[in-house]
Amino acid sequence: MQDAVDPALVPKRTLYTGAAMPAIGLGTFGSDHVSPEEMAECVRGAIGVGYRHLDCASVYGNEHCIGAALQELFGGGLRREELWVTSKLWNDRHAAGEVMASCRQSLADLRLDYLDSYLVHWPFPNFHPPGCSVESRSPDSQPYIHADFMKTWREMEKLVDVGLVRHIGTSNMTIPKLTLLLRDARIQPAVNEMELHPHFQQPEFFEFVRGQGIAPIGYSPIGSPHRPERDRTPEDSVDIEDPVIEEIAGRLGVHSAVVCIMWAVQRGQTPIPQSTNRRNYLANLRGAVTAALTEEDMRAMAGTDRNCRLIKGQVFLWKDNQSWEDLWDVHGAIAQ
Ligand SMILES: NC(=O)c1ccc[n+]([C@@H]2O[C@H](COP(=O)([O-])OP(=O)(O)OC[C@H]3O[C@@H](n4cnc5c(N)ncnc54)[C@H](OP(=O)(O)O)[C@@H]3O)[C@@H](O)[C@H]2O)c1
């Protein structure tokens, strides 16, 4: 394809194992409106334009279709080792015995014999059905219980031992929770997936993660403009309408979304933008390889932070009348 980006030009993040992970991936969560078939089509197209990193999860409900697309691509000459594929353990599969079964299911659906990384999607075993309302609570929900999380982590470590998974990692963690995990893990997390976009830069957590030799992966890097209704509140701000970002975008002749991706890659995280539109996912990949932001632009982008978390996770709360902030340990200790 004439306009494709050469995957060799995409910057890489070196993990503590020495493995090289492409510094941009394609998100595959359809935000409740992109069908599994459409998402598989995006994966085909994105790999066609040069993406080599996919962010998948069993709860996205589309790994079976993505697997069919991957099989076709392998048939057409793509080699497995050229790809970086992540999947995630969903909250209702934290129990011993469930972790390996869940990983094997993702592997079968994706038609792969190993994953590059497998993450615990949320540090709570609190289940909610896909697409449920924001008020929905599961009666057996619980706060973070470190002993329980470690039982799940031991199972994650076994996945590395038996070769099903090359790296294990975390998602939706906080400094206090990660500190306990780092103290007790036999196999350290290699990556930590966290919400990161210009209006939610999490500077302290970001530096903590990097300081521990863990690669930060930034989800909702554009500010998730089409996220489900349940993940919207009136206070939320819109990154792609930020005047500083719009000014840089105008000067560079790109969409504000692309500036968000450039900023993310140059700052040192690995953004995983989702798009169903070829022009947009190609523009994002091009943005990832250009390093077009000046030091002054990077300073201006740092100044756009509004500490505006978009994915608040209310459905995972465990008590009535609780603030979503309890999920994020905003007072520095693990909320009970
Ligand atoms: N670990 C977790 O708990 C977690 C949570 C949330 C998300 N994630 C992961 O992160 C991925 C990305 O997050 P997200 O989907 O919430 O949000 P996002 O990537 O910030 O935003 C995606 C939206 O931005 C639009 N977009 C993308 N590129 C664009 C461009 N160049 N110009 C204009 N619009 C553009 C897309 O619309 P078009 O389709 O029209 O281009 C799409 O609707 C997910 O797919 C998922 O893999 C993980």
The ligand as an ORCA input file, in Angstrom:
! r2SCAN-3c Opt
* xyz 0 1
  N      -7.608     -1.006     30.168
  C      -8.771     -0.411     30.178
  O      -9.531     -0.487     31.154
  C      -9.195      0.392     28.991
  C     -10.228      1.339     29.143
  C     -10.596      2.082     28.012
  C      -9.971      1.883     26.782
  N      -8.997      0.926     26.678
  C      -8.307      0.674     25.384
  O      -7.924      1.918     24.821
  C      -8.422      2.004     23.484
  C      -8.643      3.448     23.091
  O      -9.515      4.120     23.973
  P     -10.930      4.673     23.524
  O     -11.437      3.842     22.418
  O     -11.722      4.813     24.778
  O     -10.635      6.172     23.089
  P      -9.700      6.996     22.107
  O      -8.760      6.122     21.395
  O      -9.186      8.123     22.922
  O     -10.767      7.611     21.109
  C     -11.319      6.844     20.093
  C     -12.210      7.727     19.234
  O     -11.448      8.781     18.664
  C     -11.786      8.943     17.303
  N     -10.537      9.172     16.550
  C      -9.453      8.357     16.508
  N      -8.486      8.885     15.736
  C      -8.979     10.057     15.257
  C      -8.450     11.035     14.394
  N      -7.213     10.940     13.881
  N      -9.244     12.100     14.104
  C     -10.472     12.216     14.637
  N     -11.032     11.307     15.455
  C     -10.291     10.235     15.776
  C     -12.386      7.638     16.844
  O     -13.465      7.892     15.965
  P     -13.407      7.297     14.451
  O     -13.689      5.833     14.582
  O     -14.495      8.051     13.764
  O     -12.036      7.591     13.913
  C     -12.849      6.952     18.115
  O     -14.236      7.007     18.302
  C      -9.680      1.138     23.531
  O     -10.133      0.803     22.238
  C      -9.182     -0.021     24.355
  O      -8.411     -0.899     23.545
  C      -8.587      0.201     27.768
*
